[in-house]
Amino acid sequence: MAGSSEARDGIDAAARAIREAYRTGVSCPPVRELLPAKDLSAAYAVQEINTTLWLAEGRRPVGRKIGLTSKAVQKQLGVDQPDFGMLYADMCLGDGDAVPAGAVLQPKAEAEIALVLDRDLTQECPTFAEILRAVGYVLPAIEIVGSRIANWQIDIVDTIADNASSGMFVLGGRARRLDDIDLTACAMTMYRADQTISSGGGRACLGHPLNAAVWLAGKMVEIGRPLLAGDIIMSGALGPMVSMEPGDMVEASIEGLGSVFVGFER
């Protein structure tokens, strides 16, 4: 059915609905209702339509995000596998900056480890060692996830179609080389007004954040958009994501990497 005229019409309609939600700031119903049931290829086709249009409009890609790598987040959303989305330059905030009011629909925050590449990853089946060599440095990060789908009523089809529920992201701390830190052992704590709101560690991300990068690098070659030197990889949540409200200030501290801060304008 995914190749049928009816399916194509649904894919186009889902892409339009998500773009309209971005444009207006008004969420839309679940787009899975427009697509073949549980068809991940159709969901990625929706994402690709909007990626192509946004690139043509001048949005600058700076990397990729991996979603749903934490078992805790998978449990929250009722899914059992990762997904990916594009990162654009207009999504990036500086450490300590504030998310503009209304910039992200239904925002939630999650702490992550960001990887920055200094080599292209064009192999069809990359190995852990090849990812290890390709990563230039790592940083503590906060992803502000958002959903164009009303009330976060999503399944994996919705989140894939919606660019992996992307919003904005913040990089912080001091850049470190991989040989300076054990990414599996590092503990994460996220605070709001000195209250712990989320905790976890590197093993929550598919057992090791580089495992997530291996998965992503292979998928990107598969779809013809390989990861390149300079790309940022948001490797996935280290603990449960938490809803944000206007006026919030959040700090994520990752052992061995340091801290990163973000606020939310009223």
RODO-407306 format. One record per residue: residue in three letters; x, y, z of N, C-alpha, C in turn. Coordinates in steps of 0.05 Angstrom, whole numbers, padded with zeros to 5 digits, always signed. Example, Ala and Ser with C-alpha at 12.3 -4.5 7.8 and 13.67 -1.06 7.14 Angstrom:
<pts>
ALA+00264-00114+00156+00246-00090+00156+00264-00066+00156;SER+00257-00045+00142+00273-00021+00143+00258+00001+00157;
</pts>
This chain:
<pts>
MET+00016-00024+00000+00000+00000+00000+00017+00025+00000;ALA+00042+00023+00011+00058+00047+00014+00064+00061-00012;GLY+00063+00045-00035+00069+00057-00061+00044+00065-00076;SER+00020+00061-00064-00005+00067-00078-00010+00096-00079;SER-00028+00104-00097-00036+00132-00099-00049+00142-00073;GLU-00065+00125-00060-00077+00132-00035-00056+00138-00013;ALA-00036+00120-00012-00015+00124+00008+00001+00149+00002;ARG+00007+00155-00023+00022+00179-00030+00006+00204-00023;ASP-00020+00203-00027-00036+00226-00019-00035+00230+00011;GLY-00036+00208+00026-00034+00210+00055-00007+00221+00064;ILE+00014+00212+00052+00041+00222+00058+00043+00252+00053;ASP+00033+00261+00030+00033+00290+00024+00016+00306+00044;ALA-00007+00295+00051-00024+00309+00070-00011+00311+00098;ALA+00002+00290+00106+00015+00290+00132+00038+00310+00132;ALA+00053+00312+00111+00075+00331+00109+00064+00360+00110;ARG+00042+00365+00097+00030+00391+00097+00020+00398+00126;ALA+00008+00379+00139-00002+00384+00166+00020+00391+00185;ILE+00043+00378+00183+00065+00384+00201+00077+00411+00194;ARG+00080+00417+00169+00090+00444+00161+00072+00466+00170;GLU+00046+00462+00169+00027+00482+00177+00029+00486+00208;ALA+00033+00464+00223+00036+00467+00251+00061+00483+00258;TYR+00083+00478+00244+00107+00494+00247+00102+00523+00241;ARG+00087+00528+00220+00083+00556+00211+00065+00571+00230;THR+00044+00559+00240+00023+00573+00255+00027+00570+00285;GLY+00043+00550+00294+00045+00545+00323+00020+00532+00335;VAL+00004+00521+00318-00021+00506+00326-00017+00477+00320;SER-00019+00460+00340-00014+00431+00336-00036+00419+00319;CYS-00030+00396+00308-00048+00382+00290-00055+00354+00302;PRO-00076+00341+00292-00082+00314+00300-00060+00295+00292;PRO-00059+00271+00304-00038+00251+00297-00039+00246+00267;VAL-00015+00248+00254-00013+00243+00226-00014+00214+00218;ARG-00010+00196+00238-00012+00167+00232-00039+00160+00220;GLU-00059+00176+00226-00086+00171+00215-00087+00175+00185;LEU-00066+00188+00174-00065+00193+00145-00047+00173+00131;LEU-00034+00156+00146-00013+00138+00135-00021+00109+00139;PRO-00009+00091+00123-00013+00063+00127-00005+00055+00156;ALA-00020+00038+00168-00015+00031+00196+00013+00020+00201;LYS+00027+00032+00220+00054+00023+00229+00074+00023+00206;ASP+00070+00040+00186+00088+00040+00163+00110+00061+00168;LEU+00133+00052+00177+00155+00070+00183+00167+00083+00158;SER+00166+00068+00136+00177+00079+00111+00159+00103+00102;ALA+00133+00101+00106+00116+00123+00099+00122+00147+00118;ALA+00127+00142+00143+00133+00163+00162+00159+00177+00154;TYR+00179+00162+00147+00204+00175+00138+00200+00189+00112;ALA+00182+00180+00095+00176+00194+00070+00165+00222+00076;VAL+00148+00224+00097+00137+00250+00105+00160+00267+00114;GLN+00178+00257+00131+00200+00272+00141+00218+00282+00118;GLU+00222+00265+00098+00240+00272+00076+00227+00294+00058;ILE+00201+00293+00055+00188+00315+00039+00194+00342+00052;ASN+00190+00343+00078+00194+00368+00092+00224+00376+00094;THR+00241+00356+00097+00270+00361+00096+00278+00374+00070;THR+00269+00363+00048+00276+00373+00021+00265+00401+00018;LEU+00241+00407+00027+00230+00434+00024+00245+00454+00041;TRP+00251+00446+00066+00265+00465+00084+00293+00470+00074;LEU+00307+00450+00063+00333+00455+00052+00332+00474+00029;ALA+00311+00471+00012+00308+00489-00011+00302+00517-00002;GLU+00289+00520+00021+00283+00547+00032+00307+00559+00046;GLY+00329+00544+00049+00353+00556+00060+00360+00548+00088;ARG+00344+00530+00100+00353+00520+00127+00379+00505+00124;ARG+00397+00509+00142+00424+00497+00140+00426+00473+00159;PRO+00431+00449+00148+00434+00425+00165+00460+00425+00179;VAL+00460+00418+00205+00485+00417+00221+00489+00390+00234;GLY+00471+00371+00229+00474+00344+00241+00448+00329+00242;ARG+00447+00310+00260+00423+00293+00264+00418+00288+00293;LYS+00394+00282+00300+00387+00274+00327+00377+00245+00326;ILE+00384+00230+00346+00373+00203+00350+00353+00205+00372;GLY+00329+00194+00367+00309+00194+00388+00302+00166+00397;LEU+00290+00164+00420+00279+00139+00431+00301+00118+00435;THR+00324+00127+00445+00346+00109+00452+00345+00100+00481;SER+00331+00115+00498+00328+00109+00526+00304+00091+00531;LYS+00308+00069+00546+00285+00052+00552+00264+00067+00567;ALA+00273+00087+00584+00253+00102+00599+00236+00119+00580;VAL+00249+00132+00560+00233+00148+00541+00216+00130+00524;GLN+00227+00107+00515+00211+00089+00499+00186+00081+00515;LYS+00189+00075+00541+00166+00068+00557+00146+00091+00559;GLN+00156+00116+00562+00138+00139+00562+00121+00141+00537;LEU+00133+00135+00514+00119+00139+00489+00108+00113+00477;GLY+00113+00091+00490+00101+00066+00480+00114+00056+00454;VAL+00140+00059+00451+00154+00050+00427+00177+00033+00435;ASP+00189+00019+00415+00210+00000+00422+00235+00001+00404;GLN+00239+00024+00390+00262+00026+00373+00269+00056+00369;PRO+00294+00062+00362+00302+00090+00358+00290+00101+00332;ASP+00293+00128+00330+00287+00141+00305+00308+00163+00301;PHE+00306+00178+00279+00325+00200+00274+00311+00223+00261;GLY+00323+00247+00264+00313+00271+00251+00336+00289+00245;MET+00331+00311+00230+00351+00330+00222+00355+00351+00243;LEU+00379+00360+00246+00386+00384+00262+00392+00407+00242;TYR+00381+00430+00248+00386+00454+00231+00399+00475+00248;ALA+00414+00493+00236+00428+00514+00250+00409+00531+00266;ASP+00384+00535+00256+00366+00553+00270+00353+00539+00295;MET+00361+00514+00300+00352+00500+00324+00371+00502+00347;CYS+00396+00513+00342+00417+00512+00361+00418+00537+00379;LEU+00419+00533+00405+00421+00554+00424+00448+00553+00438;GLY+00457+00576+00448+00482+00576+00464+00476+00569+00493;ASP+00497+00559+00506+00495+00552+00534+00485+00575+00550;GLY+00463+00571+00565+00452+00593+00582+00431+00609+00567;ASP+00427+00605+00541+00406+00620+00527+00379+00611+00535;ALA+00359+00625+00526+00331+00618+00532+00316+00611+00507;VAL+00299+00592+00508+00282+00584+00486+00260+00607+00483;PRO+00258+00619+00460+00238+00640+00457+00210+00629+00462;ALA+00193+00646+00473+00165+00638+00479+00152+00629+00453;GLY+00140+00606+00452+00126+00596+00429+00143+00583+00408;ALA+00170+00583+00412+00187+00572+00391+00185+00542+00388;VAL+00179+00528+00410+00176+00499+00410+00149+00492+00421;LEU+00133+00478+00405+00107+00469+00415+00109+00447+00436;GLN+00095+00450+00458+00094+00430+00479+00122+00420+00487;PRO+00139+00439+00496+00168+00432+00500+00172+00413+00523;LYS+00191+00396+00520+00202+00378+00541+00232+00379+00538;ALA+00246+00375+00560+00275+00375+00560+00286+00348+00567;GLU+00309+00341+00555+00323+00316+00561+00353+00321+00558;ALA+00368+00309+00576+00397+00312+00576+00409+00291+00558;GLU+00430+00299+00542+00443+00281+00523+00473+00286+00522;ILE+00486+00268+00509+00514+00272+00501+00515+00278+00471;ALA+00527+00301+00465+00529+00309+00436+00557+00300+00426;LEU+00557+00289+00402+00582+00281+00389+00586+00299+00365;VAL+00611+00308+00362+00618+00325+00338+00638+00309+00322;LEU+00633+00305+00296+00649+00289+00279+00672+00305+00267;ASP+00695+00292+00264+00716+00305+00248+00724+00287+00224;ARG+00708+00266+00218+00711+00250+00194+00683+00244+00182;ASP+00683+00241+00156+00658+00232+00143+00653+00203+00150;LEU+00627+00195+00151+00619+00168+00156+00603+00158+00132;THR+00616+00147+00113+00602+00139+00088+00601+00109+00084;GLN+00610+00094+00104+00610+00064+00102+00581+00054+00105;GLU+00574+00033+00090+00547+00023+00091+00541+00009+00118;CYS+00561-00004+00129+00557-00018+00155+00579-00010+00174;PRO+00578+00014+00185+00600+00024+00201+00603+00008+00227;THR+00627+00006+00236+00633-00009+00260+00636+00011+00284;PHE+00636+00000+00308+00640+00017+00331+00667+00031+00330;ALA+00688+00016+00320+00715+00028+00318+00715+00051+00298;GLU+00701+00049+00276+00700+00070+00257+00686+00095+00268;ILE+00665+00091+00284+00652+00113+00297+00671+00126+00317;LEU+00685+00109+00332+00705+00119+00352+00725+00137+00339;ARG+00736+00129+00316+00756+00145+00302+00744+00171+00290;ALA+00718+00170+00283+00706+00193+00270+00697+00216+00289;VAL+00693+00209+00315+00684+00229+00334+00707+00247+00343;GLY+00705+00273+00338+00726+00291+00346+00725+00298+00375;TYR+00701+00305+00385+00698+00311+00414+00669+00308+00422;VAL+00665+00309+00448+00639+00305+00460+00632+00329+00478;LEU+00606+00334+00481+00597+00357+00497+00571+00349+00512;PRO+00567+00360+00536+00540+00357+00549+00520+00374+00533;ALA+00496+00364+00532+00475+00378+00516+00448+00374+00528;ILE+00430+00393+00522+00402+00390+00528+00387+00392+00502;GLU+00370+00373+00497+00351+00375+00474+00324+00384+00484;ILE+00313+00404+00471+00286+00413+00477+00269+00400+00455;VAL+00257+00378+00462+00239+00364+00443+00212+00378+00443;GLY+00199+00376+00420+00172+00387+00418+00156+00371+00399;SER+00130+00374+00400+00113+00358+00382+00092+00376+00369;ARG+00090+00373+00343+00069+00387+00328+00043+00372+00330;ILE+00043+00348+00343+00019+00332+00346+00006+00339+00372;ALA-00020+00344+00371-00035+00354+00394-00032+00336+00418;ASN-00026+00348+00442-00025+00334+00468-00005+00311+00468;TRP+00015+00312+00451+00035+00290+00451+00022+00263+00447;GLN+00000+00262+00432-00013+00236+00427+00000+00222+00403;ILE+00024+00212+00408+00040+00202+00386+00047+00173+00389;ASP+00051+00160+00366+00065+00135+00365+00090+00139+00348;ILE+00105+00118+00342+00130+00122+00328+00126+00133+00300;VAL+00104+00127+00287+00099+00138+00261+00096+00169+00262;ASP+00082+00179+00283+00079+00208+00286+00106+00221+00291;THR+00121+00210+00309+00146+00224+00316+00166+00223+00294;ILE+00168+00201+00278+00186+00201+00255+00177+00222+00235;ALA+00151+00222+00228+00141+00241+00209+00147+00270+00218;ASP+00146+00275+00244+00150+00302+00255+00180+00307+00262;ASN+00198+00298+00244+00227+00302+00247+00236+00293+00274;ALA+00226+00270+00283+00234+00258+00308+00228+00277+00332;SER+00205+00290+00330+00195+00308+00351+00217+00328+00359;SER+00230+00340+00339+00252+00358+00344+00241+00386+00352;GLY+00258+00400+00367+00252+00428+00374+00277+00445+00372;MET+00293+00446+00393+00318+00460+00394+00338+00444+00410;PHE+00363+00453+00410+00383+00439+00427+00404+00459+00436;VAL+00417+00452+00458+00437+00469+00470+00462+00452+00476;LEU+00485+00463+00468+00511+00450+00474+00525+00466+00495;GLY+00539+00453+00514+00552+00467+00535+00578+00453+00544;GLY+00588+00461+00567+00611+00448+00578+00636+00453+00563;ARG+00657+00439+00570+00683+00440+00556+00685+00416+00538;ALA+00692+00421+00513+00695+00399+00494+00716+00380+00503;ARG+00710+00354+00502+00729+00333+00511+00733+00312+00489;ARG+00756+00301+00489+00762+00278+00471+00750+00253+00484;LEU+00745+00233+00468+00734+00208+00478+00752+00194+00497;ASP+00778+00197+00494+00797+00183+00512+00798+00196+00539;ASP+00783+00218+00543+00782+00231+00569+00759+00222+00586;ILE+00741+00206+00575+00716+00200+00590+00705+00173+00582;ASP+00692+00160+00601+00678+00135+00597+00649+00142+00593;LEU+00639+00140+00568+00612+00149+00562+00591+00131+00574;THR+00598+00107+00581+00577+00089+00593+00575+00094+00623;ALA+00597+00102+00636+00596+00105+00665+00587+00132+00675;CYS+00586+00152+00657+00580+00179+00666+00551+00181+00675;ALA+00547+00192+00699+00520+00196+00710+00510+00223+00702;MET+00483+00225+00698+00470+00250+00690+00449+00257+00711;THR+00448+00283+00718+00427+00293+00734+00417+00319+00722;MET+00391+00322+00719+00380+00347+00708+00364+00360+00731;TYR+00368+00387+00733+00356+00402+00755+00338+00424+00744;ARG+00317+00431+00760+00301+00455+00755+00298+00467+00783;ALA+00308+00492+00785+00307+00506+00811+00318+00489+00834;ASP+00341+00477+00829+00355+00460+00849+00341+00435+00856;GLN+00320+00428+00841+00305+00403+00846+00313+00383+00824;THR+00320+00359+00831+00326+00338+00811+00300+00330+00797;ILE+00300+00333+00770+00276+00326+00755+00281+00302+00736;SER+00306+00294+00732+00312+00271+00715+00340+00262+00721;SER+00344+00236+00720+00371+00225+00724+00375+00200+00707;GLY+00400+00194+00703+00406+00170+00686+00436+00169+00681;GLY+00443+00158+00658+00472+00155+00652+00476+00145+00624;GLY+00501+00142+00616+00508+00135+00589+00497+00109+00580;ARG+00494+00090+00598+00484+00063+00590+00455+00064+00581;ALA+00441+00085+00589+00412+00088+00581+00409+00092+00551;CYS+00431+00100+00538+00430+00106+00509+00439+00081+00493;LEU+00422+00062+00489+00428+00037+00475+00453+00023+00486;GLY+00457+00026+00512+00480+00013+00525+00506+00029+00523;HIS+00508+00046+00503+00532+00063+00499+00524+00084+00478;PRO+00529+00110+00482+00521+00130+00462+00533+00124+00434;LEU+00556+00112+00433+00568+00106+00407+00552+00083+00393;ASN+00539+00066+00408+00521+00046+00395+00499+00061+00379;ALA+00489+00082+00391+00468+00097+00378+00479+00110+00353;ALA+00504+00120+00354+00517+00133+00331+00522+00112+00309;VAL+00529+00088+00316+00533+00067+00296+00507+00062+00281;TRP+00485+00060+00296+00459+00056+00284+00452+00079+00265;LEU+00456+00103+00274+00449+00127+00258+00466+00129+00233;ALA+00492+00125+00236+00510+00127+00212+00502+00108+00190;GLY+00495+00083+00198+00486+00064+00178+00460+00072+00164;LYS+00441+00083+00180+00415+00091+00169+00419+00115+00150;MET+00437+00133+00157+00441+00157+00140+00453+00149+00113;VAL+00472+00130+00113+00482+00120+00087+00460+00107+00071;GLU+00443+00092+00085+00421+00077+00072+00402+00097+00057;ILE+00397+00120+00069+00378+00139+00056+00392+00160+00039;GLY+00419+00158+00036+00433+00176+00018+00440+00203+00030;ARG+00439+00205+00057+00447+00230+00071+00468+00223+00092;PRO+00492+00215+00083+00512+00206+00103+00521+00228+00121;LEU+00530+00220+00145+00541+00239+00164+00569+00248+00154;LEU+00574+00274+00158+00599+00286+00148+00614+00300+00170;ALA+00640+00304+00165+00657+00318+00184+00644+00345+00192;GLY+00643+00351+00217+00631+00376+00227+00602+00372+00236;ASP+00590+00349+00229+00562+00344+00238+00561+00340+00268;ILE+00539+00349+00279+00533+00344+00307+00514+00320+00309;ILE+00518+00302+00327+00500+00280+00332+00489+00284+00361;MET+00464+00288+00364+00451+00286+00390+00445+00257+00394;SER+00460+00244+00412+00460+00215+00412+00437+00201+00426;GLY+00420+00217+00441+00397+00205+00453+00396+00210+00483;ALA+00372+00208+00494+00367+00215+00522+00382+00197+00541;LEU+00392+00209+00563+00405+00194+00584+00385+00188+00607;GLY+00361+00199+00605+00341+00195+00626+00314+00206+00615;PRO+00293+00204+00631+00267+00212+00622+00266+00242+00615;MET+00250+00248+00594+00246+00276+00587+00224+00288+00606;VAL+00226+00314+00609+00209+00328+00628+00196+00352+00615;SER+00170+00356+00620+00155+00379+00608+00166+00405+00620;MET+00167+00425+00603+00177+00451+00611+00155+00472+00611;GLU+00158+00492+00628+00139+00514+00630+00153+00541+00626;PRO+00139+00562+00617+00151+00588+00615+00164+00597+00641;GLY+00188+00608+00640+00202+00616+00664+00220+00595+00676;ASP+00219+00571+00666+00237+00550+00677+00266+00555+00669;MET+00284+00547+00687+00313+00547+00681+00323+00519+00688;VAL+00336+00506+00670+00344+00478+00673+00374+00475+00669;GLU+00385+00459+00686+00414+00452+00684+00416+00421+00682;ALA+00432+00412+00663+00439+00384+00661+00468+00381+00667;SER+00474+00364+00686+00502+00358+00694+00509+00329+00687;ILE+00530+00326+00672+00539+00299+00663+00567+00295+00674;GLU+00570+00274+00690+00595+00268+00703+00618+00265+00682;GLY+00639+00280+00686+00662+00280+00668+00660+00299+00645;LEU+00636+00309+00640+00632+00328+00618+00626+00356+00627;GLY+00614+00359+00650+00606+00386+00659+00576+00390+00656;SER+00569+00416+00656+00540+00423+00657+00533+00440+00633;VAL+00507+00441+00628+00496+00458+00607+00469+00469+00617;PHE+00463+00494+00609+00440+00507+00620+00422+00517+00597;VAL+00396+00518+00603+00377+00531+00584+00353+00541+00599;GLY+00342+00564+00590+00318+00576+00602+00295+00576+00582;PHE+00272+00583+00592+00248+00584+00576+00234+00611+00580;GLU+00233+00627+00560+00221+00654+00562+00191+00652+00569;ARG+00182+00672+00584+00154+00674+00591+00138+00685+00567;
</pts>
